[in-house]
């Protein structure tokens, strides 16, 4: 299995062991990594049986002011921005995500904020025979998981995890 990490993270796939398949023909990614995993599958000629998108970064319903503000905050204080980001991805769980920190770049942040999920591209991946699954947390503080659910559920199996946040963990985790 090939895994794509989330923004400013490395090694966080341990949180998703219940969702991941150990198969050479499986690709998965978390948040920003879900975008990158999708693009990899879309552009490859390799046989990919399953694509698992864990809390895919979904900002296409946000206005340009939101994106500019996020980029300004990041530029003004990268460390403070990433620390708050780690708290938000962990919510509502008490898990400490600091050990997975690998601060990303402004270019990566801009890419994830500006990414547009495309229905036609999703349909092309499905036509290749790839099964796509999406997992979203109801309590996600990073993305508008309701909007993401509405977008994906029309096309692919989409799982709504009650009480879970961006890391797909709940309060007791």
Beta strands, then each sheet from edge to edge (+ up, - down):
strand 1: 2-4
strand 2: 26-30
strand 3: 50-54
strand 4: 131-137
strand 5: 157-161
sheet 1: 1+ 2+ 3+ 4+ 5+
end
